[in-house]
């Protein structure tokens, strides 16, 4: 097995299909809140490409939305799960870097992808070639400026905002972003940021929020729209192909 696919399979078995992960309810609630925003960005009957299956919550919502959905996933375990749950969507077992589509897509969703790949700017450039002329790419990444990271640095619990936690390493993160860095990578890849958002006011590490009620966790998600995106746990940028005027 290719070393990269072997690593993806390891993460799939150790995290995405592991029922013993103690904070999965926190992550899933964040996904549920993000989905409401995401569906507002997708036109009816759009051709949508989703990169990665993860826990399947976003895939399920997209499959029910009426869009024409294609899913690419590099872990065979997750491919098999996706195909069994969603026989009516196109699900392709491939590494992102090896995907060669025939058609172009109106919306490409790269949610929690760039922090995993070896060369995120190359990945963005590749995604741009898959995009229809008037299409949109939606990129979501973990935020280095998240409030909980800033507090950890101020308290001396981690040396810098870029420090990867044990949880980051468990799920295969190679980096965290700021909104400025992410938008810079997008521009350098021949794309133009046209919108952004932040999700989840994460005040503490997940391990310290395990006892928080669903109502409190939902509130920490809901308040995000009233606060600066660049202090949220996750940041999203909507990008389009750059025009001559934007270059």
N, C-alpha and C positions, 0 to 999 in steps of 0.2 A: 504494500500500500504506500502511496505517495506520503512523504513525511507530513505535508500540510494537511492532507485529508485525515491522516492518523491523529494529528493534534485536534482537529475539529471533532473527530469521533470521540476522543477522550473528553473533551468539554461537553459534548452532547450527553454522554453517559454519566459524567460526574456532576453535571449541573442541570441541564435542561430537562432531563428525564429522572432526576433524583428527587424523590418525594420527601427526603429528610432535610432539604435545605431550609434552615429556620426562618429566613427572611423573605422567602419567595412571595408571601402575601403582600409585602410592601412593594416589591417590584411589580407584581401583577396589578396592584391597584394603580400604580403609576402608569402602566400600560393602558389600563382601561380609560384613564383620564386623557391620555395622549390620543387615543383612538377618536374621541369626540372631535378634537381639533383636526386630526388628520383627514377624516372623512369630509370635512368642510373644504378641504383643498383639492378634492378630486372630482372632476366633472363627471356627470352621468355617462355611463357606457364607455369610459376612457379605457385605453389599453394601458395597463399598469404592470410594472415589473417590480417585484419585491425581492430584495437581496437578503436571504437568510430567513429561516423559519423560527428560530428561537423557541419560545414557549408556545407559539401558535396563536396567541390571542389576536394579534394584528391580522394575521392571515385569515382567521375565522371571520373577523369583521369585514375585511375586504371581500372575501368570498360571498358574503351576504349582501354586499352593497350594490351589486349589479354591474360592477366593472368587469372588464375582460382581464383576468389576473393570470400572470405567469410568475412562478416562484422558482428561484434558483438557490440551491443549498448544497454545501459541500460535505455534510455529514450524512452518510447513508441511513443511519438510524432515524434521523429527522426527516429525510426524504420519504422513507417508508411510512412514518407516522402521518406525514402530510398527505400522501397519496391515499392512505386508508380513510382519513377523515374528510378529504376533499377530492373525490374522484373526478369532479367536473372542472378542476383547474389544471393548468399545465404546470407540472412540477418537474424540474430538471436537476439531475444529480451532477453538479459540476462545481469546480472552483470558480469564483467570480472572475479571476484573471483569465480563465480559459473559455468563458462564455462568448459565443459568436452568433448573435441573433440574426435572423433573416429580416424581421420586421423592426420598426422603430416604435418607441413608447411615448405616450402622452405624459405619463407620470412614472418616475423611477424613485422608489423608496429605499434609501440606504440608512436604515435605523440601526444605530450601534454597529456600524461596519468599519468606519475609518480608524477607530481606535484599535482594531484587531489586525489590520493588514500591514504588510512590510513597507509598502510604498503608497501612502494615501493619495498623494498628488497624481501619481500614475493611475490609481484607481479612479479618481475623478475624471481624468482625461479620457479614460476608457469608457466610463459611463456616459460622457458627453457624446460619444459616437453612437450610442444606442438611443439617443433622445430625438424625438420628432422636432421639427423646426420650432414649433410653438409650445414645446413640452416644458415640463418642470421636473427638476430633481429636488427631492426633499431629503436632507441630510440631518441626522440626529447623532449627537456625541455627548459623552460626559464632560462636564464643565470644571476646569481647573479652579475657577473662581467661585465655585459653589460655597455657600455660607459655611457648611460644615468643614470644608477644607481650610477656609480662611481661619476659622476658630482653632482648628488643630495646629496650624502653624503658629498662631499667636500664643497658644498654650504650651508650645514646645513638644507637642505630641508627634509631629512629623516635621522634617527639615524644610520642605518646600511645598508649594502648591502642586508641583508636578510629581511628587512622590506617589508611587503606586502602592495601594494597600494590598493586603493579602487577598482580599476579595477581588480586586482588580486582576491580580495575577491568576487567581483560580479560574476566572472566566476568559482569560487570554488577552487582556488589555495590554497594549504596548505603549500607550500614551493617553494623556487627557488634553483637552483643548480649552481655549478661550474663544469667545465670539470673534475677537479680532483675528486670531490665528486661523480659525476656520474660514472666515470670509476671505482672508488673504490666500489661503490654499485654493479656494474656489476660483478666485480671480486669476491666479496663476495657471489654472487649468483650462482657461478659455471660457469660463462661465461667469455669470453676473449675479450676485446676490440681489434678490428682489423682495425679501421678507425674512423675518426672524421671530422666534418665540422662545420662551424659557418654560421649563416644567419642573415642578416639585421643589418647594422650599425645604430643602433637607438641612435640618438644624444640627443633627448629630449623625454619626455612623449608623447604618441599619442595625448593627448589633446592640445599640443602646436605645432603639425604638421598638424593639420586639413587643413590648407590652402596650404600645400606643393603640388606642381604640381605632376602629375603622373610620369613625366620624372625624377624629383628629387627623388621621393620615389623609383622608379625603380633603379636609380643610387645608392642609399643607400643600395639596395639589391645586385646589381651587383658587387659592390666594395668588398663585403665580402670575395670573394675567394682570394683577394690579401692581406688580413690583418689577424692577429692572430684570430683564432676561438674564443678564450676565452674573447674577448671584444665585440662579437656580441650579439644581443638580444636573439637569440636562438642558442642552441648547439645540435648537433646530434652525436651519437656514433653508429657505426656498431659493433655488437658483434656476436660471434660464440660460440659454445660449447667449453669449455676449453679442451685442450689435456693434456696428461701426462706431456709433455715437458713444457707446459705453467703454470702448477700448482706450 
